[in-house]
Amino acid sequence: MNGMTLVWGALKRRKARTIFTWLSVVVAFLLFGILAAVRYGMMGQLTVSVAERLDTNNKAQGSIPLSYYDKIVTVPGVTAVTYLTGFNGYYKDPKNSFRVLAFSPTIFQVYAEAKLPPGQLQAWQGDRQGVIAGPDLAKRMGWKVGDTIPIQSKVPQKDGSTTWYFHLRGIYHADLPTAYQSFFIGHYQYFNEGVADLKAQNTVFQYIERIDDPRNVTRISNAIDALFANSSPQTLTQSEVAETVSFIRQFGDITAMVIYVGIAVFFSLLLIVGNTLAQSVRERTAEFAMFRALGFTRGWIVALVFKEALLLIFSGGIAGLILAWFATRALYPSVGNLLQTFQMTWNAAGAGIVLAIVFGILAALVPMQRIARLQVAEALRGS
Amino acid sequence: MNAVVAGRKTESDTVVSLRGVTKLYKRGSETVEVLKRLDLEVPRGDFLALMGPSGSGKTTLMNLLGGLDRPTSGEVIVDGQDIGKLSDSALSAWRARHVGFVFQLYHLLPVLTAEQNVALPLMLTHLGAGERKKRARAALTLVGLEDRAKHKPAELSGGQEQRVGIARAIVTDPTLLLCDEPTGDLDRKSGDEILELLQLLNTEHGKTIIMVTHDPHAAAKAQRTLFMNKGVLSQEPEA
């Protein structure tokens, strides 16, 4: 028998009360984990945005001619340019659907955070049907480098086939959120030469530029757009960071709302757990007096109650966070299109654990005060 | 269990010595003198019964002897130590070593077995788990409950619960046993058994016992009886 036997015994004494309180803690931390994932879903894209990267889009909507490339690369301060188009496809089963991205070979100069073994990059660059896959996608589909991958789509090729064949030439690694681990990167040239739709040929969805210095964002953006001011279509160039910020602004005050809801939930939790502990301590006043009579110090008894609070909240908190992790993974397919970085991060888990400890302390404060003021003789008689 | 069942000591030295002990309580704006300049000597191996009406100061005196309260003035010396001068934590350690309490309402933890309840005070010692268990078993054997070691309080009768309470009080081999109405919540038969057990601990194992009781029948089992009335101790009950 040790102190934990007593802590465990105290929690088991009123099982229903303990279970319901514990479940309220679990639900609160589950909610915390999901709200943190929503917040990261909105803010996380900002963290992966790179200040030295610009996006050039059609100022109205739609595609941009491929011919713009030759002019964009001449703008002073632009160090690399890539462009892309793409289509939706699936591997074997419509359930395995994803976006097939068709990039220019310069993609890895612009997206330097994606790392490839040197041999794989060369293999991809030397094969117009080559494809680079994200590690999560490759794992999910069971691919290995060298595999030929048939992708079904609704985009017909010139020969009428809607099956596009790719050769897996490499798997990139990037220290980025989950959403960035499942790209499928083919060659623009393969798509452009193969696609039957004439309107889709020689057009791109977007240009992405890498620039020499983030302080030159405005000058370079203006310079690029000025090149096409008298063309159709006109372009709109902005930094990746600015584009992400404007995306986040679409959500208005949702981030603030997420925080307010979180505060309300935890305040309720504090009242529930604090009340449960206070009630439990009140019921055991004579027992604590007995402990004091046997020679246990006030500090020892206060620590006992504190351990009870911490065990209740900490175990419930951990369980809630684990559930939140599973829940966010399960919810990702539904919200991932909108919130690409929707996931519960280690930082959120760490914050949850700190929160559990802080709430354990706060919830135990009132009962601990009661113990500190305990009059042993009266408590022994009062029972 | 040798410590608990140690043979009766033959020294006739004083275990408890009260010198001019006064205890005042504040009740609103009024100050009540609960104990009035008490003097008391309790020799080692004594079995003293304290009787008196409710509010006479018996429990206050017990609390002072057990280090649960401090005198307003005077000295409470137990086994040579003036306990009124000890800090709160030192007093806790002193209680763990020198005093065994037996309560009227037993105060056993319902979630623990009899053996675990008895072993509770041993958590404050440096003994290993095996030794603690051994000593708790020996104390239970001494009170005749070795076959109830794994039972929880709810599975025991009132008399058995009080026996567990006594085993818990003696398991650390304390200098002094303080019993506050130990039979107050028991029927006559169970009460008699408890009193016989206390007598056994006194006569066979040399325990010094001070027992507060309202019951003259219980007091008759002690070696001597003192009467408390309005904060004053006397040899005779007030007429």
Interface residues (C-beta under 8 A of the other chain):
Chain A: M1 N2 G3 T5 L6 G9 A10 K12 R13 A286 E287 A289 M290 R292 A293 L294 G295 F296 T297 R298 G299 V376 A377 L380 R381 S383
Chain B: T59 T60 N63 G66 L68 D69 D88 S89 S92 A93 W94 R95 A96 R97 V99 F101 F103 L105 H107 L109 P110 V111 L112 Q116 A119 L120 P121 M123 L124 A129 R132 R168 D180
